[in-house]
Amino acid sequence: MSQVPSQVSQSLLESLKTIVGNHHVLTTEAETYRFRHGFRFGSGSVLAVVQPGSLVELWRVAQACVQAGTIVIMQAANTGLTGGSTPDGNDYDRDIVLISTLRLTGSHLIGEGRQVVCLPGATLYELESKLAAIGREPHSVIGSSCIGASVLGGISNNSGGALVQRGPAYTEMAVYGQVGQDGQLRLVNHLGIELGNDPETILSKLQAGTFTDADISWDAGRGHDGDYVTHVRDVDANTPARYNADPARWHEAAGCAGKLVVFAVRLDTFPANKNASVFYIGTNSTDELEDLRRHVLTAFEELPIAGEYIHRDAFNIAEKYGKDTFAIIRKFGTGFLPKMFAMKSRFDIFTKKFGFLPVNLSDRVMQALSVLIPNQLPQRMLDYRDQFEHHLMLKVTETLTPAMRAYLQEYFGKVTGSFFECTPDEGSRAFLHRFAAAGAAVRYRAVHHREAEDIVALDVALRRNDREWFETLPQEIEDKISVKLYYGHFLCHVMHQDYVVKKGYNAMAVEHSMLPGLDARGARYPAEHNVGHLYEAPEDMLAHYRTLDPCNCFNPGIGQATKKRNWLAESV
């Protein structure tokens, strides 16, 4: 489905079919629907969706698109929240080819599993399962891994995640394709592994893993941001701990936001945390939680694994509108969710053919069926929901558990809140419930489509020294919102804030009215989901994108920048 006529479009389509096979070049509206529509935001038209089956095919597809002068949008799992890997409208000046990397799964463990080389379609779930067999784990192990997010998507967007000690996804080692000022696509091997000189030889060896330890350089660069564990402890700093537009975490593939064709990244892995404990905390005082945050970050030699916050309203919405997702993960594991979302997408495509059927029918059917699912939450969590407005889950290692238990006993002996130490099952359910909140707003909007206009979804990095971390909106904004969901990575002061806008109000206008208040607080946004098409990128980020992609042929328009070839101004 092409958004503008193109003189070379038919010739390009034939070339793409020759490279990957007819079956893997999708052109109809129904075939491309689930790739063209973002998980929460963004949609547009494309000339084709192409699904290469090897790194060499990906290289040849990218070459053909660059030579034809088309736009390329790289997409992995399409689980982003800001539309950064889908088209945005139909106002592009060239045809778009969306390249889906879902067939390019796989990873290679190196250095006895201390590091891993991940291909474009490798998912966090896939990698987590592979590393578990050797007692290790990847940079991110919870959160978006529940909905099939890819490893490369996290690197490309500096995704933050929940693990306090590790910071945003980052590496200095990658193999990628880049278009230069001369319009030519070149392969760059900064993986620190000797693979040859010819692009197709390099990519064939890379995919097959036919390299030896002798080919690997162990001082090629950093495989994660090792400084973050110190950075996050500075609770008196007047700046956020992490946010997407932080230049300190941009390096080639890291933070490229689809401005490069990334073929592989090399990352550090970490010893798995065994016998971890989860402490569940409830309070009606934001000051109590902030005092606790500051103490936990500064008084212990070791940091917690995670510290996740959820407000009572988000708790309630997730309990009702995320119950089926919760139950499916409990029953089938996170590996089933990508299949579930694919089935849901096909159902939506099918029902669109019948104009008399209601919109969002799959969500409405799933919600209706969810009432048959028994309660998923432990009674102690439900009791805390009734008693406390603010909830915090602290996950700590076995070695930190005794000291954390003693501190919490002392602290809550003199303040108004309370805590309990979870059983392993309670701890698992508590964190799963917290992450079910991320999709609950989407379901709520679908079910309440008559009252809900749309969702405003912000992820906000607060200053590390900000004691007034819980938001108070002006009344004129409050009046336009029916539901507010607050949850986030509390120890990092990263908050996810979802607002269901009442029918009749422009969601984008509501969002823009919120931003001056965040600016006044010294907050940065987005914190970890990339600017996508929702946020205006700061000038230094745009300069970074122009350096990576001088022709503006990869993922143009992100950060609300121009979509035009060679970054020409919109007025030209």
N, C-alpha and C positions, 0 to 999 in steps of 0.2 A: 504494500500500500504506500505509494509515493506521495509526499506532501507537495512537491512542485515538479513540473515536467523536467526531465533531464535528457539531453541529447545522447548521453552515453549509458543511460540506465539499463537498457536492454542488453547491450553488449557486456556490461559489467555483470549482470545477473547470469549470463551464460558462462562467463569466466569463473564466477563463484561456484556455480554448479559443477563445473569441470574439476575444481579444486576439492570440494568437500562432498560432492554427490547431490543429486536433485533433492533427496529426502531431507537434507540438512540446510537447504536454503528456503526459508519460510517467507511467503509474500502476502498471503491473504490476511484480511483483518482478523479472522478467527484464529489463524495459526500464530499470529504475532501478538495477540492481545495481552497475554500474561507477561510478555517481555516489555511491551510498550507502556504498561501501567505500573507505577511504583507501588511498593508495599503499602505506603500510607499517602504518598503525594506524588504528583507528576504523571503526565501522559502526553502522547503526541504520535505523529505518524512516522513511518519509516519506509524506505524502499524495500528493505529485506532484513530479516534476522538470520544470521549465519551461525552455524554450530560446528566449528572445526573439531576434528577428532584427534588431532596431533599438534604438537608445537610447530612442526613444519607447515602443516595446513594453516595454522594461525598466522605464521609469517607470510605465507603466500596470499592469504586473504587480505592482510593488512597492506601488502605491497599493491595488490590490485586496486584496493580502495583509494590509496594515496595517489596512484597513477591516474585514476579516473577522476580525481578531484572531489570525491565525496567526503562527507563527514563520517567519522567513526566514533561510535559510543561503545566502550568496553563495559561488559556487564558480567558479573559473576552470579551470586545467588539472588540478587534483586531484593535484598532485605533491608535496604537503607530507608531512612525516614524522611529524607529531604529531597528526594527525586534526583539524586546526583548521578544515577546510572540509567536514566530513562530520558526520552525526549521531553521537552517542555513546550507544548503548543506546536504550531505549524508555521512559525514565522522564520524559518531558517532559509538561508540563501543557496543551499545545496541539498542534494539528496542525502539521506542518512542511512548508513548501514550499521545496525546494532550487532555486535559480535558477542554471542553468549559463550562463555568458557566452561559451562557446566559439564561438558564431556571430557574436559582436560583435568581429570582428577589424578591424584597421586602425590606421593612425597617420598623423599629418600632420607633416611637417618644417616648421619655421619658422625664421626668421632664418638662411637659407641652410644649414640643417641643424645649426645650433649648439644648437638645442633641438628637442624632439619632443613632440607631444601624442598620447598613447596611449589607445586605447579598451579596454574591459574584457577583450576576448579576445585582444589583441595578445600574441604570444609573444616571448620573448627571441630565439629563432631568427629569427622573422620580422623583428624590428627590426634584429638584427645584419646580416641579409642586405640590408636596405634601406639601411642606413647605409654598408655596405661599398662601395656604388656611388659614394659621394661621399668616400671616404677617412676615414670617421669610424666610431665604434663606441659602443654604449650603455654604461650603467654596469656591467652584468654581461655578460660574453661567454663564460664557461665555467662548468662546474659544472652547475647544474640546467637550464641551457639545453639540455643534452644530452637531457633527457627532456621537453621541451616546456613548461617552466614559463612562466607569464605575467608580463608586466611589472607589472601591477597587484597580482598576488599578492606579488611581491617588495616593493613599496611598502607594502602593507597589513601586512606582517609584518616590516618593517625587515630584510629578508634581507641577510646579510652579504656573501656571495660571496668570491671568492679574490683580487680585485684590491686590492693593498695600499694604493694611493694614494687610493682612492675611498670606502672605508668602507661602512657599511650603506646600502641603498637608502633614499632620502629625497627628499621634495619638500615645498614649502609651497604648491604650486599645484595645485588640483584642482576638479572639479565633482562634487558628491555629494548624495545624498538623506539627510536626517536626520529622525528622528521626535522631536518635542519632548515636553515634559512634558504637553502637552495631547493627545498621541496623534496629532497630525497630521504627515503626511509633507511636508517642504518641500525644495525644490531650492536648493542653495547654490552659487553660481558664484564661486569664488576662483581661477579659472584665469588671471586677468589678461588675458582676451580678452573684448571686448565682443560679446555674442551676443544681446542682447535681454533682455526681462523675463519673458515667458511661458515656463514650463518646457518645453513641447513645441516652441516656436520655438527656444529655446536648444539643445535636444538635437538637433533636426533640423539646424541650422546646424553644430553641433559634429561630428556624424557625417559630414556632407557636406564639411566643411572650407571652407564658403563664408564665410570671413572674410578680411580683408586685413591687411597690415602695420599699417595705421592703426588697426585694432581692438586691436592687441596692446600691452600695457604691458610694458616691459622691466625694470621695477623692482618687479614684483609679488611677488617672493619668491625664495628659493633653490631651485634645481633639483637640488642634491645637497649633501652635507655636506662643504663645502670645508675644514673645520677638521681633518678626520680625518688628513690627511697630516702634520700637526704632532703631533696627539694620539698617534698610534701610535709616534712616535719617543721618547716619554718612557719609556724602558725601566726607570727607577727608580721609577716610580709604583706605589703599592700597590693599584691597582685595575685591572680589565681594560680593554683598549682599546675593546671593544665587546661589548654583550650586549643581548638583546631587551628587557629591562625597563628600559633606560636612558631616563629621561624626556627627556633632551636631544634625542632623536630621535623624539619623538611630536609630530605636528602634523596635526590633522584626518585626512586620508586616510593619512598616514604613520603606521604603527603602529596603525591602527584595528582590525585583526584581524577584519574582517567586521562591525564594529559600525556601519558606514555602508554605503549603497549607492553605490559609487564608479562614476561614469560616464566619467571621464577624468582623467588626470594629465599634468602638464607637467614634463618632465625635461631636464636638460642632456645633451648628447652630448660626445664627446671625440675628439680626433684619433687615428686608428688608429696603432698601433705597428707600423711596418714593419721588416723585417729584424731582429726580436728574436732574442736568443740564449738558449739554455737550458743551464744547467750542472747536471749530475747529480752529487749528492754522496752518499757512503756513509760511515758510521762505526759503531763499536760503543760510542761514548761519548756519552751525553746531554750531558755538559758541553761537549764540542767543538761540538755543534750550538748550544747556548745561547750560548756565546762568539761563535760566528759570527753568530747572530741579533742580538745586541747591537751588534756592530761594523757589520753591514750597515745597521742602522736609524739609527746615529748618525754614522758616519764619511764617508758619501757625500752629496754635495749632492742627488743624485737617488735616489729609492727604486726598488727592483725593481718590475716589473709584478706578479709573484706569487712566492710562496715556499711550496710545497706539500710537506707531510710525509706519508710512508707508512711504517708499520712492516713488517718482513719478513713477519709473519703475515698482515697485510692484503694485502700484495703477492701472497702465495701463494694466498689465497682468491680474490682478484680475477682472478688468472691462470687459475684453473680454472673459477670460477663466474660470471665476468663476460666470458668470452672471446667468447661469441656476441654480446653487446651491443657489445663492442669491435669485432668484425668487421663487424657491421651498420652501425655508424657510419662505419667506414672505407670501406665499400662504397657506402652509400647516403646518408650524411650524417645530421646530427642531425634534419633535417626529417622523416625517415621514422619516427622513434621514436614519436611520438604515434599514428601509424597502427598501428604494431606493437603498442603497448599496448592499443589499442582492439580489435584482432583477438584478442589474448590474452584480454581480458576477455570477449568474445563466446564464445570457445571454453570458458572456465571456466563461463559461464552455461549453455551447452549441455550440458556433461558433468555438471553438477550434477543434471540430470534423471534420470541413471542412477545409482542408489544403489550399484551394485556397482563403479563406477569409483573409483579412488583419488583422494584429495584432492590439490590442487595439481598436477593432471595436466599442465597446460600447462608449468609450470616443469620438471617431471620429463622431459617429452618434449624440451623445448628443451635441457636439460642433456645428455640422452642423445645428441642430434644434434650437440652442440658438440664431441664427441670427434672428429668428422670434420673439424673446422676446423683448419687448420695453426696452428702457434705464431705468435702475433701480436707478440711482444716482441723487441726487438733483443738480440743476444747479450751486448752490454756490460751491459745492465740485468740480464740473468739472471746474469751473472758477479758483479755487485755484490750481487745477492740472496743468492748463496751465501756471499759474503765478509762482508757487513755486515748488522747488525740494523736500523739506522735509515737512512732514505733521504730526501733533500731535493732538490727541483727548484727552482732559481732561474731565473726568466725575467726578462730585463733588456732594456732598449732598446738600440738600436744604439750610442747615445752612451755608455751606461754599460758596455758590454761590455769595452772594453780595461782600464778600471780594475778591474772585477770579476774579470776573468781574472788580472790581476797580483796582486790580493789573494789569490785562492784558491791561486795557485801558491805564494805566500809562506806562507800559513797552513798548507796541507797539506804543506809541506816540513818542518814541525816538530811535527805532531800525527800521530795514528795513522790517521785517516781518509784518504779520497782523493776525487778528482773527475775527471770528464771533460766536455769540451764537446761537446754533442750536435750531430749533423747536424740539419738541419731536420726530416727524417723521424723521427729518434730523439726529438727534442723533442716533436713532435706525439704520438707514441705514448706517451711518458712521462706526459704530462698526461692523455691519454685513459685510460690505465691507472689513474692515480690516481682519476679520477672514476668509473671502472667499479666501484671498491670500494664506493661508496655503495649499489649494488643487490645486491652479491654476497652480503651476509648474508641477504637475503630469499630468494635462490635456495638458499643453503646450508640454511636452515631447511626450505624446501619439500622438498628432496631427502632430507634427514636427519630427516624428520618423526618417525620412531620414536625417535630419540635426543634431539631438540631440542624443548623445550616451547614456547619463544617467543624473541623478541628484545627486549633492552633497548637502546634507542638514545638515547644522550645526546650533546648537543653542548654543550661546556663552554668558557666563557671564563675563562682563567687570568689571574691578576694579571700585569701587565706586568713586574714585578720577580721573578717566581717562577722560580728556577733549577731547582727540582725539578719539572719540567714533566711528566715521564713517570710514569704512575700505578703505584703498588704497592698491590694490594688485600689486605685482611686474608684470612687463610687460610680462614676460615669462609665468606667470599663466593667466593673463588677455587674452592672445592670444588664450587660449584653451577654453574659455567660451563665449557662445553666449548670455546668458541672466543672469542677477544677480537680485535677489529679496531680498530686505532688509526690515524687519518689526520686531516689537518686543514690549516688555514691557519696555518702555523707562525710567520711573522713577526708575525701579529696575536695569537698565542698562543690561537687558537681550535682546539679539538680535537674531532673526531667520534669517539665511542667506542661501538662496537657490541659487544654481548655476546650470544652464543647460550647460553641457559639450558638446563641439562640437563633431561631429561624428569622430571616429578614435582615440580619446584620451581615456585613461583608467581613469574612474572616480575616482576609489580608489586611484590611483597614484596622481591625481590632488588634492584630499582631503588631502593626506598625505603631499603634498608639501605646503599646507596652514598652517598646524599645527605649524611648528616652528615660523611662524610670530605671531600667537596667543600666543604661549608660551612667546615670547619676550615681548609681551604687558602685561603679567601678567594675561591674561584671563584664565578662566576655561571652560571646555566643556566636556560633554554636560551640559547645564544649567538646564534643567528640563525634559528631555525625557528619562532619564536613558541611560546607556552605550549601552544596547542592544548588537547587534553583529557588530555595526559600530565602536565603540570606544574601545580603550585599557583602561581597568580599572586600576587605580593606586593601588599600593600594599596594602594600608590600606583598600581599598574597597574589594579586593580579600580576604584579611584576614577576613573581616566581612562576606563575602559569605561562606568561609570555616567554620566559626563558626556556621552559620545558617544551613549549609548543608554539614556536614563532608563527606558524601558518594558521593557528587556531582551527586545526582540522580535527582535533580530538576533543570530544565533549564540550563544544563551544556553548557559551551562555551560562555556565555555572558561575556562582557568585554574582548573578545578575549582570554579567559583563556582556559585551557585544557578542552576537552569534555570527558575525560576518567574517569572511575569509580575511586572513592577515590582520585581524583585530581592528579593522576599519571602524570608524565611529558610526553610530547608528544613523547619523544625519547624512552620511556619504551615500 
